[in-house]
Amino acid sequence: MSALSKYDIQGLELTDNSYTVEQSLVRNKYKAMDAAGDVVVRGKQKMLKMKEEFPFTDGDGNEVFTVKAGGIIDVAGNYVLSDAQTGEDLVVLDNDYSVMQDTWTLRDAGDERAIAKIDSRGAAVTLARNLLPFGEIIPHKYEITDVDGNHVGSIEGQLSLRDRYEITIDDASNVPKEAVIAAAMVIDAIQGN
């Protein structure tokens, strides 16, 4: 079994190297589209939950995975990505929130070893997003790296009415794409943009 196959989600196969994630106008509801513009994943934040929860479906509406917060109102905590068909916890999205740098670590759900990091680019931009009035309109920009610090890809926010992100995965040999797509949606919802 390859290192990545242990993170495979039953019923979901992401083969492209670029995806667009778009938020709906009304609430924390998202869709991810492949390079051809086809919806491959949909996710939404469940409302009125003590612990934040994000169920995800494939383009046909079949439930494929869920991301749940480890604690109540978990702004700087962890979120577990679980396969909807097997019930197995696969990846933990661990948020190390600070005013200067937004860092998310993707960890193996079993042994908690790091798989990848998603870091905001530029302390000045992160500081402005967190402190300025209407700073949340400044788009997120993140770099994705593997555990050795090698570039894997990026998440680039676009200034628009709806939050929109271009996700580029240049080298997914060690990083599960599904976790990166889920992280982009969860990061946007949790960090209030």
Backbone bond lengths (Angstrom), bond angles and torsions (degrees), N, CA, C in turn:
res aa  C-N    CA-C-N  psi(-1)  N-CA   C-N-CA  omega(-1)  CA-C   N-CA-C  phi
1 M - - - 1.451 - - 1.526 108.33 -
2 S 1.349 117.47 128.63 1.461 120.85 178.81 1.517 109.53 -72.36
3 A 1.339 115.22 162.69 1.462 120.12 -179.08 1.525 110.95 -59.27
4 L 1.323 117.09 -39.44 1.455 119.68 -177.97 1.519 112.81 -75.95
5 S 1.325 119.10 -29.66 1.461 120.18 -176.24 1.527 112.39 -63.08
6 K 1.318 117.89 -23.05 1.466 119.10 177.03 1.517 112.10 -70.73
7 Y 1.349 117.05 -12.94 1.465 121.54 177.82 1.520 112.14 -104.94
8 D 1.330 117.64 6.12 1.459 121.42 179.67 1.522 110.15 -62.34
9 I 1.314 114.96 139.05 1.449 121.94 176.78 1.520 107.61 -103.60
10 Q 1.340 116.28 124.24 1.457 121.32 -179.26 1.525 109.46 -59.78
11 G 1.321 117.08 131.99 1.455 121.11 176.55 1.509 115.05 84.14
12 L 1.343 118.27 6.58 1.461 120.76 180.00 1.514 109.60 -138.98
13 E 1.313 115.20 125.00 1.455 119.10 177.11 1.520 108.34 -132.96
14 L 1.319 116.42 112.66 1.458 122.13 179.03 1.524 108.32 -102.35
15 T 1.331 116.58 115.36 1.462 120.54 -173.47 1.530 113.48 -111.67
16 D 1.338 118.21 -14.52 1.465 120.41 -178.92 1.523 110.94 -77.55
17 N 1.323 115.39 167.25 1.465 121.39 176.08 1.519 112.16 -104.29
18 S 1.329 116.74 -4.32 1.464 118.90 176.85 1.525 109.26 -140.82
19 Y 1.331 114.19 143.38 1.457 121.87 -178.73 1.526 108.09 -141.55
20 T 1.312 115.41 153.46 1.458 121.49 174.34 1.519 106.90 -115.65
21 V 1.330 116.40 127.67 1.459 122.11 176.18 1.515 106.88 -109.20
22 E 1.328 115.52 130.48 1.453 120.53 -177.53 1.525 109.76 -131.49
23 Q 1.338 115.60 135.01 1.464 121.35 177.58 1.523 109.04 -92.10
24 S 1.333 116.85 146.38 1.465 119.91 175.33 1.528 108.33 -72.72
25 L 1.309 116.09 166.02 1.465 120.31 -177.97 1.519 113.37 -73.65
26 V 1.340 117.92 -24.64 1.459 121.09 -169.12 1.523 114.42 -91.01
27 R 1.305 119.19 -45.13 1.460 120.56 -174.62 1.516 110.20 -152.03
28 N 1.331 116.56 -174.13 1.464 120.89 -178.79 1.525 110.20 -75.81
29 K 1.318 114.33 74.82 1.456 124.12 179.64 1.527 105.44 -128.50
30 Y 1.331 116.98 130.20 1.460 121.21 -171.12 1.515 112.25 -131.51
31 K 1.342 114.31 158.49 1.453 120.45 169.41 1.521 107.50 -137.92
32 A 1.326 115.09 145.11 1.461 121.83 175.82 1.516 107.13 -114.78
33 M 1.328 114.80 131.02 1.464 120.89 -178.70 1.516 109.15 -116.99
34 D 1.335 115.87 144.41 1.454 120.43 176.75 1.530 109.72 -79.45
35 A 1.318 117.00 -176.47 1.461 121.79 -176.73 1.530 112.29 -62.08
36 A 1.332 117.99 -26.08 1.463 121.93 179.51 1.534 112.08 -83.57
37 G 1.348 117.40 -5.54 1.458 121.48 -178.97 1.510 114.32 89.85
38 D 1.337 117.66 5.61 1.463 121.41 178.15 1.526 109.97 -81.96
39 V 1.334 116.28 136.85 1.468 120.74 177.62 1.525 108.51 -71.55
40 V 1.334 116.56 123.67 1.462 121.24 -179.95 1.526 112.00 -109.70
41 V 1.331 117.11 -25.90 1.466 121.77 -179.99 1.530 108.72 -146.43
42 R 1.325 115.02 138.99 1.466 121.50 171.83 1.519 107.51 -124.69
43 G 1.319 116.03 142.51 1.455 120.11 177.71 1.510 110.07 -145.29
44 K 1.313 115.79 153.28 1.461 119.50 176.84 1.517 109.13 -150.00
45 Q 1.307 114.86 150.99 1.454 120.49 176.94 1.519 107.23 -84.78
46 K 1.333 116.04 124.25 1.464 119.67 177.51 1.525 108.36 -69.01
47 M 1.284 115.55 136.31 1.461 121.53 -178.37 1.530 110.29 -88.19
48 L 1.321 115.52 153.72 1.456 123.90 174.69 1.525 113.54 59.20
49 K 1.298 116.69 38.71 1.460 122.36 176.71 1.524 108.54 -107.76
50 M 1.332 117.43 140.56 1.464 120.71 176.27 1.530 110.38 -65.66
51 K 1.312 116.41 -40.69 1.460 121.97 174.93 1.522 107.15 -108.89
52 E 1.321 115.55 131.85 1.458 118.30 -178.69 1.520 110.59 -61.97
53 E 1.338 114.56 139.88 1.457 120.34 -177.32 1.525 109.09 -142.20
54 F 1.333 115.33 137.58 1.457 122.52 -179.27 1.521 109.07 -129.54
55 P 1.333 119.19 101.90 1.463 119.68 173.72 1.536 109.30 -82.52
56 F 1.326 117.01 142.65 1.453 122.70 -179.29 1.524 109.32 -122.57
57 T 1.340 115.38 140.02 1.455 121.42 177.10 1.528 108.91 -122.69
58 D 1.326 115.79 162.33 1.460 119.44 173.92 1.535 108.14 -80.37
59 G 1.317 117.32 -177.74 1.458 121.75 -178.73 1.513 114.27 -60.91
60 D 1.344 117.67 -21.54 1.463 122.46 179.70 1.527 113.24 -93.96
61 G 1.339 117.33 0.35 1.459 120.73 178.64 1.517 114.99 91.80
62 N 1.341 118.42 6.68 1.464 121.09 177.88 1.524 109.54 -82.37
63 E 1.330 116.68 130.82 1.462 120.26 179.85 1.528 109.75 -64.58
64 V 1.359 116.37 128.46 1.459 119.85 -177.51 1.531 113.11 -118.58
65 F 1.322 118.01 -37.34 1.463 119.53 175.04 1.519 110.21 -158.22
66 T 1.323 114.80 164.50 1.456 122.72 179.45 1.514 108.64 -131.80
67 V 1.328 115.76 144.72 1.461 121.43 172.85 1.524 106.42 -118.40
68 K 1.348 115.90 124.05 1.466 121.04 -178.99 1.520 110.02 -125.07
69 A 1.327 115.44 142.09 1.457 121.66 177.31 1.515 110.29 -70.45
70 G 1.329 115.60 145.76 1.458 120.67 177.84 1.513 112.75 -75.42
71 G 1.342 117.57 -23.19 1.460 121.17 -178.24 1.515 110.78 -141.02
72 I 1.317 115.72 177.13 1.456 122.29 -180.00 1.523 108.79 -77.91
73 I 1.341 116.75 134.13 1.467 124.08 -177.61 1.524 108.67 42.08
74 D 1.298 115.41 69.46 1.464 124.08 -168.58 1.530 112.06 -97.46
75 V 1.368 117.48 67.34 1.460 121.16 -177.64 1.521 111.08 -64.12
76 A 1.318 118.14 -41.48 1.470 121.29 178.90 1.522 107.59 -120.35
77 G 1.290 116.12 75.50 1.456 120.18 -177.30 1.498 110.65 -149.76
78 N 1.332 115.37 -146.41 1.459 117.01 -178.65 1.523 110.64 -128.30
79 Y 1.320 113.13 156.59 1.454 123.05 -177.27 1.521 107.15 -132.05
80 V 1.321 116.84 128.12 1.464 121.47 -174.97 1.522 109.89 -100.05
81 L 1.338 116.04 125.96 1.456 123.06 175.73 1.519 107.33 -92.70
82 S 1.353 115.91 119.08 1.468 122.18 -178.12 1.516 110.04 -120.25
83 D 1.328 116.08 139.90 1.456 122.62 176.23 1.530 107.85 -69.75
84 A 1.330 118.04 125.21 1.463 122.00 -177.17 1.527 112.23 -68.89
85 Q 1.334 117.47 -30.00 1.465 119.34 -176.79 1.520 112.57 -83.69
86 T 1.335 117.83 -36.82 1.464 119.97 -178.09 1.529 112.46 -98.36
87 G 1.348 116.76 -19.28 1.458 120.72 -176.52 1.523 113.26 78.01
88 E 1.317 117.06 1.05 1.464 121.49 -176.21 1.536 111.41 -78.77
89 D 1.339 115.57 132.91 1.467 121.06 172.97 1.519 107.67 -74.67
90 L 1.349 116.75 127.03 1.454 120.75 -174.95 1.526 113.40 -108.68
91 V 1.334 115.87 -51.81 1.457 121.16 -173.01 1.519 109.25 -136.37
92 V 1.328 116.13 144.92 1.457 122.25 173.66 1.521 107.82 -109.77
93 L 1.340 116.72 128.80 1.458 122.69 173.42 1.524 105.97 -95.96
94 D 1.319 116.72 107.55 1.461 123.03 -172.84 1.523 109.28 -104.44
95 N 1.332 116.95 117.04 1.459 122.18 -176.38 1.523 110.68 -96.59
96 D 1.327 115.79 122.70 1.463 122.00 173.67 1.519 106.57 -109.10
97 Y 1.330 116.27 80.91 1.462 121.93 -172.74 1.518 111.57 -75.64
98 S 1.326 115.63 135.37 1.460 121.24 169.45 1.515 107.72 -147.56
99 V 1.320 116.79 164.45 1.454 121.51 -179.39 1.531 110.60 -69.99
100 M 1.330 117.26 -28.60 1.465 121.68 -174.88 1.531 114.46 -92.13
101 Q 1.324 117.70 -29.24 1.463 120.24 -173.19 1.522 109.27 -149.75
102 D 1.321 116.22 124.79 1.464 120.49 173.81 1.520 107.17 -92.11
103 T 1.329 116.56 119.58 1.458 121.40 179.52 1.520 109.38 -128.16
104 W 1.322 114.85 129.01 1.453 122.40 174.87 1.515 107.15 -119.84
105 T 1.320 116.51 132.39 1.461 121.16 176.41 1.521 107.90 -111.41
106 L 1.313 116.14 128.48 1.457 121.28 173.51 1.519 106.35 -90.10
107 R 1.339 116.78 123.46 1.464 122.47 -176.43 1.528 110.67 -122.16
108 D 1.311 115.05 152.00 1.454 121.42 171.27 1.529 107.29 -65.40
109 A 1.314 117.62 129.73 1.468 120.73 -177.54 1.520 112.68 -68.32
110 G 1.331 117.76 -23.74 1.457 120.60 -178.66 1.517 113.38 -81.93
111 D 1.324 116.52 -57.31 1.471 119.06 -175.25 1.536 113.63 -106.28
112 E 1.325 116.86 1.54 1.464 124.38 176.03 1.522 114.71 63.55
113 R 1.329 117.58 15.84 1.468 118.37 177.00 1.524 108.73 -73.99
114 A 1.324 115.90 147.81 1.464 121.34 -179.27 1.524 110.12 -68.67
115 I 1.330 115.85 140.94 1.463 123.38 176.09 1.529 109.22 -109.12
116 A 1.341 115.67 -41.24 1.463 121.31 -177.54 1.522 109.23 -161.37
117 K 1.341 115.09 166.86 1.463 121.75 174.56 1.514 108.94 -126.73
118 I 1.317 115.21 145.71 1.456 122.42 173.53 1.521 105.90 -123.02
119 D 1.340 116.46 110.60 1.470 122.40 -175.76 1.515 110.75 -116.14
120 S 1.340 115.76 137.55 1.457 119.11 173.43 1.522 108.10 -67.70
121 R 1.307 114.84 148.62 1.460 119.31 -178.45 1.517 109.06 -102.56
122 G 1.335 115.97 119.30 1.452 121.30 175.29 1.505 113.90 94.06
123 A 1.324 116.25 110.75 1.464 121.56 179.05 1.525 111.41 -63.80
124 A 1.334 117.84 -35.65 1.463 120.90 -178.34 1.530 110.68 -63.85
125 V 1.323 116.94 -41.96 1.469 120.98 179.18 1.527 109.97 -67.45
126 T 1.318 117.25 -44.33 1.467 120.65 179.56 1.526 110.34 -62.50
127 L 1.317 116.78 -43.46 1.466 121.96 178.38 1.531 109.92 -61.11
128 A 1.328 117.02 -45.40 1.470 121.19 179.27 1.526 110.76 -61.89
129 R 1.350 116.90 -43.14 1.470 120.71 179.31 1.527 110.95 -59.82
130 N 1.340 116.23 -37.88 1.464 120.45 -175.03 1.518 114.33 -85.29
131 L 1.328 118.93 -26.21 1.458 120.22 -170.70 1.526 116.02 -114.03
132 L 1.310 118.58 -29.16 1.461 120.73 -176.77 1.528 111.32 -77.39
133 P 1.356 115.87 146.36 1.466 117.43 171.69 1.532 108.11 -60.76
134 F 1.288 117.52 135.61 1.464 123.94 -177.31 1.527 112.78 61.68
135 G 1.333 117.04 21.45 1.463 121.51 178.46 1.507 112.73 -63.52
136 E 1.340 116.20 -22.43 1.465 119.55 -178.93 1.524 112.78 -66.84
137 I 1.342 118.66 -12.68 1.470 119.08 177.27 1.533 111.66 -79.21
138 I 1.329 117.17 -11.84 1.463 120.48 176.45 1.528 106.94 -73.70
139 P 1.335 117.76 123.40 1.472 120.12 -175.61 1.532 112.89 -65.09
140 H 1.337 115.12 145.90 1.466 121.68 172.13 1.519 109.45 -67.47
141 K 1.331 116.37 146.90 1.467 121.96 169.92 1.518 106.28 -141.47
142 Y 1.323 115.93 124.94 1.458 121.50 -176.18 1.522 110.72 -130.50
143 E 1.317 114.74 150.67 1.459 120.62 170.24 1.521 107.55 -111.26
144 I 1.321 115.56 137.64 1.463 122.04 178.43 1.519 107.14 -104.55
145 T 1.346 116.31 127.50 1.465 120.83 178.84 1.527 109.11 -128.95
146 D 1.336 115.64 156.62 1.467 119.11 175.04 1.526 108.77 -83.69
147 V 1.322 117.73 -176.34 1.468 121.52 -175.29 1.525 112.67 -65.29
148 D 1.325 117.33 -20.84 1.459 120.50 178.53 1.524 112.22 -91.85
149 G 1.332 117.28 3.50 1.454 121.17 179.68 1.515 114.40 85.48
150 N 1.333 117.69 7.24 1.462 121.21 178.79 1.524 110.53 -78.41
151 H 1.319 116.03 140.49 1.463 122.55 -179.96 1.531 110.25 -60.35
152 V 1.332 116.35 130.86 1.461 122.77 176.73 1.530 109.42 -112.95
153 G 1.336 116.77 -39.55 1.453 120.07 -177.43 1.510 111.66 177.01
154 S 1.333 115.54 -164.27 1.461 120.07 -178.29 1.520 110.47 -148.41
155 I 1.333 114.03 158.27 1.459 122.77 172.60 1.525 104.65 -124.91
156 E 1.324 116.23 115.38 1.464 121.73 -175.25 1.516 109.53 -116.48
157 G 1.333 116.48 115.58 1.454 120.63 175.99 1.517 110.76 -74.50
158 Q 1.324 115.97 148.08 1.462 122.09 178.40 1.520 107.83 -114.72
159 L 1.317 117.50 138.86 1.450 121.58 176.58 1.528 108.02 -75.45
160 S 1.332 115.78 112.86 1.460 120.63 -179.12 1.517 108.78 -160.78
161 L 1.338 115.77 171.77 1.460 120.65 178.53 1.518 110.88 -58.44
162 R 1.322 116.55 -43.19 1.455 121.64 176.29 1.520 107.21 -101.96
163 D 1.325 115.47 147.60 1.460 117.99 174.14 1.515 107.49 -64.71
164 R 1.325 115.13 133.45 1.462 121.23 -177.03 1.521 107.57 -142.28
165 Y 1.325 115.58 132.18 1.461 121.56 -177.45 1.513 110.56 -127.87
166 E 1.304 114.84 136.88 1.459 121.19 172.00 1.522 106.16 -100.80
167 I 1.314 116.38 119.06 1.466 121.74 179.72 1.519 107.38 -106.62
168 T 1.320 115.23 123.87 1.452 121.11 177.41 1.513 107.86 -119.27
169 I 1.308 116.17 126.86 1.466 120.97 178.54 1.523 106.67 -116.99
170 D 1.340 115.19 102.22 1.463 121.63 -176.32 1.522 112.06 -78.48
171 D 1.348 116.65 -32.06 1.461 120.53 -178.16 1.521 108.83 -146.77
172 A 1.320 116.46 99.50 1.464 121.31 -177.77 1.523 111.56 -101.34
173 S 1.319 116.88 24.08 1.463 118.87 -177.21 1.524 112.41 -66.68
174 N 1.331 117.85 -23.98 1.470 120.62 -178.71 1.517 114.12 -124.04
175 V 1.334 117.26 3.01 1.463 120.52 -174.22 1.533 109.72 -129.50
176 P 1.346 118.00 126.74 1.466 120.26 -179.89 1.533 111.66 -71.93
177 K 1.329 116.92 124.70 1.467 122.24 -178.13 1.526 111.82 -61.41
178 E 1.335 116.83 -38.61 1.459 120.43 -178.19 1.526 111.05 -58.36
179 A 1.331 116.26 -41.72 1.465 120.08 -179.96 1.523 111.10 -66.25
180 V 1.326 117.70 -35.87 1.465 121.40 178.56 1.529 110.29 -67.38
181 I 1.343 117.27 -44.44 1.467 121.56 178.87 1.535 109.45 -62.26
182 A 1.327 116.89 -46.63 1.473 120.67 178.59 1.520 110.43 -61.36
183 A 1.334 116.98 -42.21 1.463 120.93 -179.18 1.521 110.97 -60.54
184 A 1.325 118.50 -41.24 1.470 121.00 179.92 1.521 110.75 -59.09
185 M 1.343 117.03 -41.97 1.455 121.11 179.96 1.530 111.67 -70.13
186 V 1.332 115.63 -44.69 1.464 120.62 -178.62 1.528 110.76 -66.26
187 I 1.323 117.33 -43.26 1.474 121.31 178.70 1.525 109.14 -56.94
188 D 1.319 117.51 -47.53 1.463 120.63 -179.02 1.526 111.29 -60.74
189 A 1.321 116.99 -46.46 1.466 120.80 -178.58 1.525 111.91 -66.48
190 I 1.329 118.21 -44.24 1.459 121.75 -175.73 1.517 111.41 -71.01
191 Q 1.319 116.52 -40.11 1.452 118.83 -175.23 1.513 112.63 -89.04
192 G 1.326 115.25 18.51 1.442 121.62 165.50 1.500 116.70 68.28
193 N 1.300 118.66 27.30 1.463 118.34 178.56 1.514 108.60 -101.26
